[in-house]
Amino acid sequence: MPYSDEINNFDINDPILAKAIKNNTLNSGNYPYAKKLKRVVYDEHLYNLQRELVKLQAHLQKTDARIAIVFEGRDSAGKGGAIKSYLLNLNPRHNRIVALPKPSDREQGQWYFQRYVKHLPAAGETALFDRSWYNRAGVEPVMGFCTPEQTKHFLGEAPRFEKMIADDNIHLFKFWLNIGREMQLKRFHDRRHDPLKIWKLSPIDLKALDKWDDYTQARNIMLKNTNSKHAPWRVILANDKRRARLEIIRHVLSDLDYENKEQESVGLIDKKISLSAPQFLRSRSCNDEG
């Protein structure tokens, strides 16, 4: 069977994942590394970065500074795991996960951003959004949960909304975790056939299997229209979860000043997997990968 047919005929209920898909997961989507980061190397770097996060947490408490981090990406891109690794050694009183359910009838009649405003961080806090107001640029239009006019209006309003956040001295980080199609298929397949992970597979996930190109188009439109100087997107190539998690933490630490910061522990940004929105969009326009 031709390789493209292996993808198009993917059956999530088949307990055996097609070899052609399995063998091309890591390098899908033009991922630059041939092998995953070794666990021992990951653990060492993660420990050093988390020590720095503890220092940053103390700085926030001392100065009343605030951080909001937006995690976006396709289903199974690794948003939840990235958030978990960030929070592993931090105080949950001052570091909150924001993962909102679908809006209530009342919330649907509000200003779109209203339900998110109340979850922005207070003094000394960090709020980590596991999906965010960017639902209106991705999931909602692709799945038909909003009108094209609503999405167009959102794309115009989002930069202004984020300018208000930045002007109020909240440090805003926006990460798009990007994975290749084969990697998404493998992760969905793993969830379907692992009794400990099957709860992660939602009806929306299953519908997303046939909407890869639609999500790609929505992502590109979103990145182009909502990347700004005051709230830039950072695209993290996330086929290797370990590298992605380290890179997200490293970006936050690199962009902020805090007492007793050790640059050697923070390390350098990996430019192979960390791209600005314009860089990423240019790289996608040169090939057919999502």
Phi, psi and omega per residue, in radians:
M1 nan 2.263 3.112
P2 -0.984 2.645 -3.063
Y3 -1.019 -0.749 -3.137
S4 -1.071 -0.598 3.119
D5 -1.197 -0.549 3.094
E6 -1.033 -0.680 3.135
I7 -1.313 -0.841 -3.072
N8 -1.141 -0.483 -3.124
N9 -1.764 0.296 3.131
F10 -0.974 2.264 3.127
D11 -2.076 1.868 -3.062
I12 -1.136 -0.399 -3.127
N13 -1.459 -0.213 3.066
D14 -1.293 2.086 -3.088
P15 -1.136 -0.287 -3.138
I16 -1.787 2.046 3.112
L17 -1.350 2.309 -3.138
A18 -0.941 2.347 -3.074
K19 -1.048 -0.671 -3.118
A20 -1.090 -0.621 3.093
I21 -1.272 -0.832 -3.097
K22 -1.019 -0.689 -3.073
N23 -1.359 -0.176 -3.097
N24 -2.064 0.345 -3.086
T25 -1.223 -0.896 -3.023
L26 -1.162 -0.687 -3.095
N27 -1.539 0.061 3.118
S28 -1.174 2.672 -3.123
G29 1.160 0.443 -3.137
N30 1.055 0.672 3.110
Y31 -1.180 2.354 -2.951
P32 -1.441 -0.202 -3.100
Y33 -1.843 2.451 -3.115
A34 -1.475 -0.372 -3.129
K35 -2.349 2.670 3.064
K36 -1.237 2.703 3.077
L37 -1.130 2.344 -3.126
K38 -1.119 2.525 -3.077
R39 -1.027 -0.732 -3.096
V40 -1.131 -0.632 3.113
V41 -1.238 -0.742 3.105
Y42 -1.022 -0.849 -3.099
D43 -1.053 -0.693 -3.141
E44 -1.135 -0.835 -3.134
H45 -1.165 -0.688 -3.134
L46 -1.107 -0.719 3.115
Y47 -1.043 -0.813 -3.133
N48 -1.095 -0.725 3.141
L49 -1.195 -0.657 -3.140
Q50 -1.237 -0.523 3.002
R51 -1.072 -0.698 3.114
E52 -1.209 -0.605 3.086
L53 -1.113 -0.627 3.092
V54 -1.114 -0.694 3.076
K55 -1.129 -0.729 3.123
L56 -1.102 -0.691 3.104
Q57 -1.043 -0.753 3.112
A58 -1.106 -0.673 3.120
H59 -1.117 -0.732 3.122
L60 -1.084 -0.727 -3.140
Q61 -1.149 -0.631 -3.090
K62 -1.304 -0.611 -3.009
T63 -1.862 -0.106 -3.070
D64 1.128 0.385 3.099
A65 -1.235 2.849 -3.054
R66 -2.365 2.524 3.124
I67 -2.298 2.353 2.989
A68 -2.160 2.243 -3.114
I69 -2.138 2.149 3.135
V70 -1.752 2.199 3.087
F71 -1.949 2.009 3.121
E72 -2.228 2.821 3.132
G73 2.748 2.981 3.106
R74 -1.109 2.855 3.022
D75 -0.999 2.361 -3.139
S76 1.335 0.249 -3.131
A77 -1.267 -0.284 3.100
G78 1.846 0.380 -3.112
K79 -1.094 -0.849 -3.096
G80 -1.086 -0.734 3.127
G81 -1.158 -0.635 3.108
A82 -1.133 -0.721 3.110
I83 -1.134 -0.746 3.141
K84 -1.067 -0.741 -3.136
S85 -1.185 -0.571 3.099
Y86 -1.151 -0.703 -2.998
L87 -1.577 -0.063 -2.917
L88 -0.871 -0.711 -3.070
N89 -2.083 0.406 -3.134
L90 -1.867 2.796 -3.104
N91 -1.332 2.065 -3.120
P92 -1.138 -0.260 3.090
R93 -1.197 -0.476 -3.053
H94 -2.009 0.018 -3.112
N95 -2.350 1.935 -2.980
R96 -2.020 2.410 2.980
I97 -1.559 2.304 3.080
V98 -1.997 1.859 3.128
A99 -2.302 1.580 -2.984
L100 -1.447 2.506 3.028
P101 -1.304 -3.136 3.104
K102 -1.078 2.593 -3.059
P103 -1.134 2.545 3.068
S104 -1.290 3.009 3.097
D105 -1.028 -0.689 -3.141
R106 -1.167 -0.749 -3.126
E107 -1.148 -0.545 3.114
Q108 -1.151 -0.359 3.110
G109 -1.675 0.082 3.136
Q110 -1.622 2.963 2.890
W111 -0.949 2.339 -2.973
Y112 -0.959 -0.731 -3.050
F113 -1.371 -0.142 -2.984
Q114 -1.035 -0.745 -3.093
R115 -1.193 -0.325 3.135
Y116 -1.577 -0.498 -3.084
V117 -1.007 -0.740 -3.080
K118 -1.204 -0.192 3.136
H119 -1.765 0.020 3.061
L120 -1.148 2.670 -3.019
P121 -1.209 2.530 2.970
A122 -1.559 -3.107 -3.090
A123 -0.977 2.267 3.086
G124 1.416 0.081 -3.033
E125 -1.871 2.782 2.931
T126 -2.155 2.257 3.077
A127 -1.960 2.188 -3.122
L128 -1.939 1.998 -3.055
F129 -1.606 1.944 3.040
D130 -1.501 1.558 -2.824
R131 1.249 2.741 -2.947
S132 -2.662 -2.704 3.084
W133 -1.075 -0.226 3.128
Y134 -1.322 0.032 2.950
N135 -0.946 -0.590 -3.085
R136 -1.250 -0.271 3.116
A137 -1.767 -0.158 -3.071
G138 -2.218 -1.454 -3.053
V139 -1.045 -0.820 -3.027
E140 -1.098 -0.883 3.137
P141 -1.188 -0.649 -3.120
V142 -1.165 -0.666 -3.106
M143 -1.595 0.007 3.100
G144 1.374 0.434 -3.125
F145 -1.545 -0.080 3.071
C146 -2.576 2.958 -3.127
T147 -1.565 2.767 3.052
P148 -1.006 -0.596 3.117
E149 -1.142 -0.683 3.117
Q150 -1.135 -0.712 3.111
T151 -1.156 -0.750 3.113
K152 -1.051 -0.748 3.111
H153 -1.103 -0.735 3.125
F154 -1.048 -0.792 -3.101
L155 -1.065 -0.507 3.069
G156 -1.406 -0.572 -3.072
E157 -1.454 -0.565 -3.025
A158 -0.990 -0.819 3.109
P159 -1.061 -0.610 3.113
R160 -1.233 -0.692 3.076
F161 -1.057 -0.774 -3.119
E162 -1.253 -0.449 3.049
K163 -1.157 -0.657 3.080
M164 -1.122 -0.687 3.113
I165 -1.109 -0.843 -3.132
A166 -1.126 -0.677 -3.136
D167 -1.173 -0.361 3.082
D168 -1.589 0.256 3.050
N169 1.164 0.518 2.957
I170 -1.597 2.224 3.098
H171 -1.343 1.955 -3.060
L172 -1.874 2.175 3.077
F173 -2.056 2.381 3.133
K174 -2.200 2.036 -3.125
F175 -2.010 2.259 2.952
W176 -1.860 2.050 3.107
L177 -1.588 2.022 -3.046
N178 -1.852 2.293 3.092
I179 -2.237 2.757 3.090
G180 -1.393 2.859 -3.071
R181 -1.124 -0.760 3.138
E182 -1.096 -0.635 3.102
M183 -1.132 -0.715 3.106
Q184 -1.112 -0.741 3.124
L185 -1.062 -0.751 3.130
K186 -1.118 -0.748 -3.112
R187 -1.178 -0.684 3.051
F188 -1.087 -0.749 3.142
H189 -1.094 -0.738 3.105
D190 -1.037 -0.749 -3.135
R191 -1.136 -0.715 -3.104
R192 -1.113 -0.560 -2.997
H193 -1.971 0.146 3.055
D194 -1.932 2.010 -3.088
P195 -1.084 -0.320 3.117
L196 -1.547 -0.225 -3.107
K197 -2.015 -0.155 -3.000
I198 -1.076 -0.425 3.118
W199 -1.138 -0.344 -3.139
K200 -1.342 -0.245 -3.067
L201 -1.624 1.916 -3.087
S202 -1.783 2.887 3.045
P203 -1.004 -0.592 3.103
I204 -1.130 -0.684 3.099
D205 -1.031 -0.800 -3.095
L206 -1.107 -0.680 3.105
K207 -1.182 -0.510 -3.115
A208 -1.178 -0.360 -3.116
L209 -0.980 -0.620 -3.097
D210 -1.670 0.137 -3.041
K211 -2.154 0.516 -3.125
W212 -0.984 -0.889 -3.093
D213 -1.142 -0.623 3.108
D214 -1.125 -0.733 3.115
Y215 -1.181 -0.636 3.098
T216 -1.060 -0.816 3.133
Q217 -1.103 -0.755 3.131
A218 -1.106 -0.731 3.111
R219 -1.049 -0.817 -3.095
N220 -1.120 -0.714 3.096
I221 -1.113 -0.748 -3.141
M222 -1.090 -0.855 -3.116
L223 -1.082 -0.704 -3.114
K224 -1.156 -0.699 -3.006
N225 -1.587 -0.304 -3.048
T226 -2.093 0.151 3.003
N227 -1.431 2.241 -3.085
S228 -2.514 2.890 3.133
K229 -1.122 -0.670 -3.090
H230 -1.456 -0.305 3.139
A231 -2.573 1.238 -3.090
P232 -1.322 2.638 3.005
W233 -1.465 2.514 2.964
R234 -2.108 2.040 -3.139
V235 -1.619 2.170 3.127
I236 -1.932 2.069 3.063
L237 -1.260 2.031 -2.817
A238 -2.078 0.408 3.068
N239 -1.034 -0.620 3.036
D240 -1.706 1.863 -3.085
K241 -1.047 -0.632 -3.092
R242 -1.123 -0.864 3.119
R243 -1.076 -0.695 -3.115
A244 -1.104 -0.781 -3.130
R245 -1.082 -0.769 3.116
L246 -1.089 -0.714 -3.051
E247 -1.182 -0.643 3.122
I248 -1.118 -0.846 3.122
I249 -1.080 -0.740 -3.116
R250 -1.072 -0.653 3.131
H251 -1.135 -0.793 3.140
V252 -1.069 -0.822 -3.116
L253 -1.153 -0.655 -3.112
S254 -1.165 -0.562 -3.045
D255 -1.487 -0.164 -3.049
L256 -2.111 2.585 3.045
D257 -1.737 2.445 3.098
Y258 -2.738 2.824 -3.040
E259 -1.148 2.399 3.088
N260 1.093 0.536 3.103
K261 -1.149 2.288 3.116
E262 -1.921 1.785 -3.070
Q263 -1.085 -0.544 3.125
E264 -1.111 -0.636 3.104
S265 -1.278 -0.596 3.108
V266 -1.184 -0.777 3.124
G267 1.443 -3.047 -3.086
L268 -1.807 2.586 3.084
I269 -1.116 2.341 3.103
D270 -1.498 1.751 -3.049
K271 -1.265 -0.147 3.071
K272 -1.277 -0.576 -3.073
I273 -2.067 -0.034 3.124
S274 -2.041 1.984 -3.038
L275 -2.229 2.565 2.957
S276 -1.240 2.862 3.125
A277 -1.035 -0.811 3.111
P278 -1.070 -0.718 3.102
Q279 -1.049 -0.802 -3.106
F280 -1.111 -0.799 -3.113
L281 -1.128 -0.643 3.074
R282 -1.128 -0.704 -3.126
S283 -1.175 -0.589 3.131
R284 -1.280 -0.543 -3.103
S285 -1.235 -0.246 -3.110
C286 -1.615 -0.040 -3.114
N287 -2.633 3.115 -3.075
D288 -1.759 0.123 -3.116
E289 -1.370 2.575 3.096
G290 -1.422 nan nan
